């Protein structure tokens, strides 16, 4: 089944203890799309400027990502510059240039509106609500958010939560939006506000799924080589939603398995700068690492 993603396309400049890169392909919808494309056809909605190179579009199209919803506007593409230090758990933003993304209000092409699954990547909840309103009621929609929107657009975020099937956020954001320190209580608080499913990311410590009668937790995949955490969260979501779209089923069992796939795909992303690693692997690499992951978390009898 097809999978729609609405989010940013960017040029990223990144510094980590492993080195630095300038103006590489990035953005939430890019990482999500590349990760999801291993499992299902992806339809991308976003915006770029006149400076966006043809080879980047070709790279995405080569991964069977439909770019009919990628608008090109006069001006420059969104740019982000960040630095990671130490354990690289959080980026320090050095510069943000919204450029054409600043006033972009996405319009979903009519040909994309029959997508059974959709992901609203991190952006203003006002923008996410605008997109949700263009999709049929029976679309399975999952949204991402961040601390900025919890602080500045809480009312719109609460409206968004009531309109989607699932939400993805990290542990600090779950505590912030709910006021609950315990993650189980935070996840339940979120689910009581609308979304049937809540996925809480805990960086290298894994992720937790909460839903109707469901609590499922996974550790992170043990990765020795960490070059760049940028895009790991979006890759996680892409692997997870991609696997759901591949099966077409949404229940506790399918979501738990999808959580494992998302964890494994994200573990590849961090092994190189930008999207290089995602573009270098194949589905069989994911399945091989998933088998290793299963062995890591298997309990003895």
Residue pairs with C-beta under 8 A, 6 or more apart in sequence:
1 40
1 115
1 116
1 117
1 245
1 246
1 248
2 40
2 41
2 42
2 43
2 114
2 115
2 116
2 117
2 245
3 36
3 40
3 41
3 42
3 43
3 115
3 116
3 117
3 118
3 119
3 241
3 242
3 245
4 42
4 43
4 45
4 108
4 112
4 115
4 117
4 118
4 119
4 135
4 139
5 29
5 32
5 33
5 36
5 42
5 43
5 44
5 45
5 118
5 119
5 121
5 238
6 29
6 45
6 46
6 69
6 106
6 108
6 118
6 119
6 120
6 121
6 123
6 128
6 131
7 27
7 28
7 29
7 32
7 45
7 46
7 119
7 120
7 121
7 122
7 123
7 234
8 27
8 28
8 29
8 30
8 46
8 78
8 101
8 121
8 122
8 123
9 25
9 27
9 29
9 30
9 44
9 46
9 47
9 48
9 52
9 70
9 77
9 78
10 25
10 26
10 27
10 30
10 77
10 78
10 79
10 80
10 101
11 23
11 24
11 25
11 26
11 77
11 78
11 79
11 80
12 21
12 23
12 24
12 25
12 26
12 27
12 79
12 80
12 81
12 82
12 230
12 274
13 20
13 21
13 22
13 23
13 24
13 79
13 80
13 81
13 82
13 95
14 20
14 21
14 24
14 81
14 82
14 83
14 84
14 228
14 230
14 273
14 274
15 82
15 83
15 84
15 94
16 83
16 84
16 88
16 227
16 228
16 229
16 273
17 84
17 85
17 86
17 88
18 226
18 227
18 228
18 273
19 227
19 273
21 228
21 273
21 274
23 79
24 273
24 274
24 275
25 56
25 59
25 274
25 275
26 80
26 230
26 231
26 274
26 275
27 46
27 78
28 121
28 122
28 123
28 144
28 231
28 234
29 44
29 45
29 46
29 121
29 234
30 60
30 231
30 234
30 275
31 231
31 234
31 235
31 238
31 269
31 275
31 278
32 119
32 121
32 234
32 235
32 237
32 238
32 241
33 42
33 44
33 60
33 63
33 65
33 238
34 60
34 63
34 65
34 235
34 238
34 275
34 278
34 279
35 234
35 235
35 236
35 237
35 238
35 239
35 242
35 262
35 265
35 266
35 269
35 278
36 42
36 119
36 238
36 239
36 241
36 242
36 245
37 63
37 64
37 65
37 238
37 242
38 239
38 242
38 265
38 282
38 283
38 286
39 239
39 242
39 243
39 245
39 246
39 261
39 283
40 117
40 242
40 245
40 246
41 64
41 66
42 63
42 64
42 65
42 66
42 242
43 65
43 66
43 68
43 69
43 112
43 115
44 60
44 65
44 66
44 67
44 69
44 70
45 69
45 70
45 106
45 107
45 108
45 109
45 112
45 131
46 69
46 70
46 71
46 106
47 70
47 71
47 72
47 73
47 78
47 100
47 101
47 104
47 106
48 70
48 71
48 72
48 73
48 77
48 100
49 72
49 73
49 74
49 75
49 76
49 77
49 99
49 100
50 72
50 73
50 74
50 75
50 76
51 76
51 77
52 72
52 77
57 67
57 70
59 279
60 67
61 67
63 279
66 112
68 109
68 111
68 112
69 106
69 108
69 109
69 112
71 104
73 100
73 104
74 100
75 99
75 100
76 97
76 99
76 100
77 99
77 100
77 101
78 97
78 98
78 99
78 100
78 101
79 95
79 96
79 97
79 99
80 93
80 95
80 96
80 97
81 93
81 94
81 95
81 96
82 91
82 92
82 93
82 94
82 230
83 91
83 92
83 94
84 90
84 91
84 92
84 228
84 229
85 92
88 226
88 229
89 203
89 204
89 229
91 229
91 230
105 127
105 130
106 127
106 130
106 131
107 134
108 131
108 134
108 135
113 134
113 135
113 136
114 136
115 135
115 139
116 139
116 140
116 245
116 248
117 139
117 140
117 141
117 142
117 241
117 244
117 245
118 131
118 135
118 139
118 140
118 141
118 142
119 141
119 142
119 143
119 144
119 237
119 238
119 241
120 128
120 131
120 132
120 141
120 142
120 143
120 144
120 160
120 164
121 144
121 234
121 237
122 144
122 145
122 146
122 234
124 149
124 153
124 156
125 143
125 145
125 149
125 153
125 156
125 157
125 159
125 160
126 153
126 156
128 143
128 160
129 156
129 159
129 160
129 163
132 141
132 143
132 160
132 163
132 164
135 141
140 165
140 166
140 244
140 250
141 163
141 164
141 165
141 166
142 164
142 165
142 166
142 167
142 168
142 197
142 199
142 237
142 241
143 160
143 161
143 164
143 166
143 167
143 168
144 167
144 168
144 169
144 233
144 234
144 237
145 157
145 160
145 167
145 168
145 169
145 173
145 177
146 169
146 173
147 172
147 173
147 176
149 156
149 157
150 157
150 173
150 176
150 177
151 176
154 177
157 177
158 193
161 167
161 190
161 193
161 194
161 195
162 193
162 194
163 194
164 194
164 195
165 195
165 196
165 197
165 250
166 195
166 196
166 197
166 198
166 199
167 190
167 195
167 197
167 198
167 199
168 199
168 201
168 233
168 236
168 237
169 177
169 190
169 198
169 199
169 200
169 201
170 200
170 201
170 202
170 203
170 233
171 183
171 200
171 201
171 202
171 203
174 180
174 183
174 186
174 187
174 190
174 198
174 200
175 181
175 183
175 186
177 186
177 190
178 185
178 186
178 189
178 190
179 189
180 186
180 189
183 200
183 208
184 210
184 215
186 200
187 198
187 200
187 208
187 210
187 215
188 210
190 198
190 210
191 197
191 198
191 210
191 211
196 211
196 212
197 209
197 210
197 211
197 255
198 209
198 210
198 211
199 207
199 208
199 209
199 210
199 240
199 259
200 207
200 208
200 210
201 207
201 233
201 236
202 208
202 220
203 220
203 229
204 220
204 223
205 219
205 220
206 217
206 218
206 219
206 220
206 263
207 217
207 218
207 220
207 236
207 259
207 262
207 263
208 215
208 216
208 217
208 218
209 215
209 216
209 217
209 252
209 255
209 256
209 259
211 252
211 255
212 252
213 252
214 252
214 255
214 256
216 252
216 255
216 256
216 259
218 259
218 260
218 263
218 297
219 296
219 297
220 263
220 267
221 263
221 264
221 266
221 267
221 289
221 293
221 296
222 296
223 267
223 270
223 271
225 271
226 270
226 271
227 270
227 271
227 272
227 273
228 270
228 272
228 273
228 274
229 270
230 273
230 274
231 269
231 274
231 275
232 266
232 269
232 270
233 266
235 262
235 265
235 266
235 268
235 269
235 278
236 262
236 263
236 265
236 266
237 262
238 262
238 265
239 258
239 261
239 262
239 263
239 264
239 265
239 266
239 286
240 255
240 258
240 259
240 261
240 262
241 258
242 261
242 265
243 254
243 257
243 258
243 261
243 262
244 250
244 254
244 255
244 258
247 254
260 290
260 293
260 294
261 286
261 290
263 293
264 286
264 289
264 290
264 293
265 278
265 286
267 289
268 277
268 278
268 281
268 285
268 286
268 289
269 275
269 277
269 278
270 277
271 277
272 280
